[in-house]
């Protein structure tokens, strides 16, 4: 009987150690690499739109394809329950609000699909119809008070620059709720 208790305690210690180190495992390493790829792709596209980087249609297409490949169901799959919490930066709240997390990941995927579709036919230079324009606000209020948000526009009908801004907005919303900053 004594050996069984010792074996059970040893098993429990091993299980807790494995669970605690799951944040450093291959899932988290792959997720971090994927996040870095997405950030680099978004930075590339943003740099082209704001003039910090020369526009290149092939580079724009490749970056948009990276966002498409890494979002939606692929993004959801990178956050299994066992990989959440310290030492990973993914908060445990992902599991507590799984439906909200998945809706954000899928929305980013829908936007990335639309951006990649536009990139398939990217012209040799940035055109006015790719630009966000003054009439496309990101949302928010007015001097008269908060306005009701209009129905969401079809991403396929939005300029590429606006789609990128919506992707970045969703990323910020997701990170603010589901990512903890390591000090």
N, C-alpha and C positions, 0 to 999 in steps of 0.2 A: 504494500500500500504506500509505503514511504517513497519508493522509487517512482510510482505513478505521479505523485504530487510534484516531485522534483522534475520529472519529465514534462509535466504540464506547465510548470513554471518556466522551464527552459524554453518550451515551445512558445509560451506567451511572450517572453522577453524577445525571442527571435522574431516573432510576428510583429511586435511593436517596433522593433528596430527596422524591419523591412518596410513597415508602413511609414515610419518617420523618414526613411531615406528614399521613399518612392518619388519625392519631389526632385531628387537628383538623378532619377533613372532615365532610361532611353526615351520614354514618352516626353518627359519635360525637355530633354535635350533637343529632340526633334521639334517640339512645339516652339522652343526658343529660336531655333534655326528658321522655322517657318515664319515666325513673327518678324525676324530680321529681314527675311526676303520680302515680305509684304511692305515693311517700312521702307526698304530701299526702292521698291517698285513705285510706291506712292511718292516718295521724295523725287524720284526721277521724273515722273509725270508732272508733279507740281513745279519742279525746276524748269521744265520746258514751258509751262504756262506763264511763269513769272519772269522768264528771261534769264535765270541763273544758269541754265543749261541750254545748249543749242538743241533745237527741235530736230528730231530724226524719226521718221515714220516707223522704221523697223524697231527702233528702241522703244518708242511709244507702244507699239503692238506687243512687244515682248513683256514690257512692264505690266500692261493691262492683262495679258494672259497669265502672268504670275498671280495677280490679284484674283483672277477668276479661279485659278487652280487651288488657291489656298483658303478660299472663303466658303460659306454655305456649309454643306455636309462635311467637307474636309476639315473645316475649322471646328465644327462640333466634335468630330471624332478625336481631335487633339486634346480634349478636356474630359477624359474619363474620371470618375469619382476618386479613384485611388491616386490620382496625380495632383489633387487639389490641396491647398494649404501649404504651410511652411514645410520645407524651405523654398518651395515654389512661390512665385508671386501671384498665382491664381488663387483667389479667395474661395473659401468653402461655400460662400453665398451662391456660387454657380449652381451647386446642387440644390440649394434651398429655393432658388429662382430659376430652375432649369428651363422652364417654358419661355421666360423672358430672355434668357441667355441665347437659347436656340432661335428665337424670333429675331434677335439682333444679328446673329451670325448668318441666318438665312436672308435677312434684308440686305446685309452687306454683300452676300452672294448674288442677289438679284441685281444690285447696282453694279457689281463687278462684271456680271454677264453683259449688261447693257454697255458698259465702258469697253469691254473687249470686242463686242460686236461693232461698235463705232471704230475701234482701232483697226479692225479688219479692213476697213475702207479708208484709212487715214490718208489724207492728201500729203503732198510733198512739203507743205508748210502749214502752219496754224492758220486756219481761216476764221472769219468772224462768227460763223455758225458753230464753231467749236468752243467759242468763248462764252463765259457765263452771262455777261451783259448786265446792265443796271437794273433791269426789271425782275431779276430772279433772286429774291431775298432768301436767306437761309431759314427764315421763320423768326418768331419772337413777337414783340409787342409794338406799340406805337405810342405817340404822345397822348392819344385818347384812351389809353388803357390797353389791356391785353385783348388781342383779337382772336377769334376762333381760327384755328388752323384750317386752311383749305384742304380739300381732298388731295391726297398724294398724287402727284403727277406721274404719268407713265415714264419711267426712266429712259425708255427708248426714244422719247420725244425731247429729252433734255440735252443741252450741249455737254460735250465731254468734260469740260472744266467744271460744270455744275455737278455732274455725277461724281467726279473726284472729291469735290467739297462735301457732298453728302456721305460718301464712304468715310472720309476723315472724321466727319461729325459722328457717325455711328461708332467708329473706332474709339473716339474720345468718350462717348457715352458708355461704351462697354468697359473701357479701362477704368473710368471713374467709379463704376459700381463693382466690377468683378476683379480688379487687379490691385494688389497692395504694393505700395512702393517700399522697397527695402532701403532702410536708412543706412 
